[in-house]
Amino acid sequence: MLRRGPRSPLFSKALKSLVLNNEPVRMGQTLCTCSRGSITIDNKKYYFVQKLDEGGFSYVDLVEGAKDGHFYALKRILCHDREGRQEAQTEVEMHQIFNHPNVLSLVAHTFVDRGGKTEAWLLLPYIRKGSLWSVLEKLRDKGSSMPEKQVLQILRGICSGLKTIHEKGYAHRDLKPTNVLLDEDDRPLLMDLGSMNRARIESLGCVLYCMMMLEGPYDMVFQKGDSVALAVQNPVTIPQSCSYSEGLQMLLSSIMVSNPQERPNINWVLDQVQDLQSRSPNTQTNMV
Ligand SMILES: Nc1ncnc2c1ncn2[C@@H]1O[C@H](COP(=O)(O)OP(=O)(O)OP(=O)(O)O)[C@@H](O)[C@H]1O
């Protein structure tokens, strides 16, 4: 985990969003006393550093532990109704079920009552490199690509995370490059576990496609205004210009199957990835 750096100049501007009028908020068993620029979860104080990102119904801020000096990502989920509250609760529980190097852990959490609405606050380890999507975007902007060795290493970690999820009888169900974080060593961490349930449907093929082509398989179809629903019925076309090995291209075709029942199971995919890794030339992994 990252150590304390110089205090961010943004700190003084601090968190219009996080200030709760200095009023203590109590919900469940956690007392959350919020003062200017800081929050308290489970009796530990954290300083707001800067905004990191926004999701569909959430805000993610970088905060710093007052005592340990570590950085954390604070994800605040706005729960608009009972269903939203339940989804946030599922996200918390799923983080707690899994203890695996490829599934993001949860440091602490609390539910906060704000103006009659609930916010779920999830304190997560801060993963500095950000999402797989942001890494792919940078490569695309540079006109570069991800070396096969790196694709395989990341894919293997994603498969290991999915394997542990499946072994406990769950599916992630919202797998996409924005929901995979990459640490400094390119270890992928699956996150955004709120959609998980006991149905076994995944879209791993789209993530692999994105790592290889730096865009989603149906992005062009969508941009042209054509029907994505129709496009997903057809086998995926791999561009002629694709420079990845035939083995990796074949793996992509075999996991990009529209009928979920016909998709190979994660153990088979993991075996294929390991096999490709053992065959892959020992090329230098480009750092991105
Ligand atoms: N622990 C973290 N470390 C670093 N960045 C993070 C972390 N958690 C989230 N982020 C950033 O915040 C973004 C949004 O997070 P997340 O996907 O959890 O929110 P969300 O509201 O569930 O998103 P959506 O519903 O749109 O998928 C991520 O894509 C990532 O860029």
The ligand as an ORCA input file, in Angstrom:
! r2SCAN-3c Opt
* xyz 0 1
  N      -9.795      1.043     -4.956
  C      -9.664      1.880     -5.981
  N      -8.458      2.403     -6.298
  C      -8.324      3.246     -7.360
  N      -9.349      3.638     -8.166
  C     -10.572      3.150     -7.890
  C     -10.796      2.258     -6.795
  N     -12.111      1.937     -6.762
  C     -12.683      2.592     -7.796
  N     -11.772      3.322     -8.477
  C     -12.033      4.166     -9.658
  O     -13.402      4.569     -9.634
  C     -14.101      4.081    -10.806
  C     -15.549      3.746    -10.442
  O     -15.579      2.729     -9.440
  P     -16.700      1.605     -9.414
  O     -16.707      0.842    -10.709
  O     -16.526      0.801     -8.174
  O     -18.013      2.509     -9.327
  P     -19.481      2.147     -9.831
  O     -20.405      3.265     -9.488
  O     -19.855      0.811     -9.282
  O     -19.258      2.084    -11.385
  P     -20.212      1.507    -12.530
  O     -21.507      1.134    -11.894
  O     -20.296      2.647    -13.512
  O     -19.432      0.317    -13.057
  C     -13.261      2.902    -11.289
  O     -13.404      2.661    -12.675
  C     -11.838      3.350    -10.945
  O     -11.350      4.238    -11.952
*
